[in-house]
Amino acid sequence: MGSGAVPRLRIGPVGPRLALGIMVVTAVLAATAVAARHQRGVVAIGWTEAPWQIPLDNWGRGKAWVSRTADGAEMRLFARTKTGFCNCFSGIANDDEIDRVGDVDLHGEDFAPVAPGTTASVGELSGRKRLFRTSGGWTGGRYVLSIVAASDCKAVVATIVSSEPVPPEAEAAAIALLSAEPFRRWAEDQ
C-alpha cells in the first residue's frame, strides 16, 4: 500500500450468531421508530370550561367543558350531581343503574349502548361507565360515554359527548378533572 492509501477491511462470511444479532438489532430499531412515531401522535387532552348548554330539569345546572381530539373533533364534558336518585346501599353497581341515573337521554333522542358497562371511579367514588351511540333530531349521530359514580345517596353524573369515538386519553383526562379538588369542592356544595 502506498502512502495515503486506505487499508481495506476484509469481511468473511457472516456466521449465524452475527446474522441473528443483526436481525435482533434491526427489529429493535424498527420497533423503537414505530413507538416514537406513535408517541408523537398522542396529544394530551385539555378541558376548557364552557357554558352549560343543556335545558334545565329537576337536577339543575352542572359544569361543562370543551376539548378537541388529535384530529380536531370537538368533545364536550358535562358533569353534575344527583342526590337521592341512585341506590343508596349499592351505589352504581350494574348497567341498569347507570342507564337510569346517567344523562345520556339529554344528548340524543334515540340511544343504545355500544357494549356492556364496566367499573369506573371518580376520585374516591366508585361506579360504572358505559358507551352509547345516539341519533335523531338536530343532534345527528354522537358517541356518549356515561360515567356515574356515587356514595351515600349522592352521585356524580358525567357525560363525554363526541361525533367520533371517545379516545381513552379523553376519558382519563375527564376523570382526572372530576377527581381534582376544584370539582370535588363544587360537587360537595351541590
N, C-alpha and C positions, 0 to 999 in steps of 0.2 A: 504494500500500500504506500502510495506517495504521500507527501505532506499535504494536509488539508483534506484528505480522503476520509470519508465517514465509514467506520467499520460496519460490516453487515452482520446482523443478528440472524443466526440460523435457527429456525423453528422446525422441530421434527414433528412427527405425527402427534396429535392430541390424544392423551390417554383418557380412559373412561371416567376417571375421577375428575380430571380437569374439565372435561366436557360437561359432567354433571354440575360441577361448581359454577361454570359459566352459565348454564341454564338456570340455576337457582338465583344467581345474582341478577340475571336478566328479568326473571319473573318478579323478584322483589322490587326492582327498579320500576317495572311496569305497574305493579300494584300501588306503589307509592305515588306514581304520577297520576293514576286514576283517583286515588283517595284525595290527593291535593286538589285536583280539578273539582271533585265533588264538594270539598270543603269550601272552595271559593264560591260555589253556587248557593251555599246556605246563607240566608240573610236573617239576622236577628229580628224578631218581631217586636215592634214597639207600639204600644197602645197610647193614643192621644184622646183625652176626654172630649166628649161631644155632647150635644143636647139629647135629652130623652125624647124620642120621636114616636113613642107608642101611645095610642089613646089611653086615657086614664080608665082604670077599673077599680075594683074593691081593694087592690093591693097598692095603689098609688104609684108614684114615680120611683124610679130607681136611678141607677147610674149607667152611663153609656160611654163607649169608647169606639174609635175607628182605627184601622190599620190597613196595610197593604201587604199582599204576599209578594214573593220574589218576582213573580211575573206581572205584578201590577194590579191584580184583582183586589177589590175592596172587601174588607171584612168588618163586621160590626160586632161588638160585645155588649150585651145588656145584662145587668145584674140588679137584683132587688131581693128583699126579704119577704117571707110569708110566715106569719105566726099562727099556730093552731091549725094549720091546714094539712100538715104531714102527720104520719103516725108517730105519736109522742113516745111510744115504747121501743119501736124497732127502727125509727127513722126512715131513710130511703133504702129499703132492703131488697126491692125487686123492681122489675120493669113496670109493673102496674103502678107503683108509687111514682116513679119518675114520669110516666105518661100522664098521671093525674095532677102532679104538683108542678111540672115544668111549664114553661111558657111557649112551647112550640106552636100552639094554635094562634099566637099573636103574629106569626111570621109567614102565614100562608093558610089558605082555606082547606086545602086537601094535603094531608101529610101522612107519611108512612115511615116506619122505622126501616133503616137500611140493614141493620143487624141487631142482635140482642145487645142489651146494655152490659156494661162492665163496671166494676167498682171504681170509685174515684174519691178523692178527698180535696177539701179546700181548707188549707191550714189544718187545724185540729178536728174539723168536722168531716165525718165520713158520709159517703153517699154513693151515687151512681152517675154514669154518663151514658148517653145514647145518641147515636147519629140518626137524623131523619132527613128525608127528602120531601120538600114541599112544592106545591104547584097551585096555580089558579090565580084569578083576579089580576090586579095590577102588579103583583109581586113577581110573576114569572116563576121559573124553577129556582129553588135555592136548596142549599145544604144547611141544616140547622143542627148544631151539636148542643144538646141539652145537658147541663151539669147541675145536679141538685145534691146538696149536702146539708145535713141537719143535725141538731142536738137540742134536747129539751123543748120540743114542740116548735122550734124556730128553724126555718130553712133559708139557705142562700140559694136562690134560683138564678142560674146564669145561662145565657144562650150565645153561641157564636154563630153568626149568620153570614153566609158567603155564597156567591154564584158558583164557586169552584169548591172541590172537596177541601175540608179544613185540614191544613198541614199540622203535623204533630208539634212543630215548634210554636204555632199559634196557640194551640191548646195549652202547652206548657207555660207560655208567657201569660195567658189569661189566668191560669190557676195561680201563678206567682203573684200577679197583680191583686187577685182576690184574697190571697193569703197574707198580703202585706198589711202593715199596721194602719195606714190611712183608710183602706176599705173596711177592715175589721172594726175600727172605731166607728165609722159611719154606720155599718150594719148593726152594731150593738145599740145605737141610738134610735133605731127604727122601731 
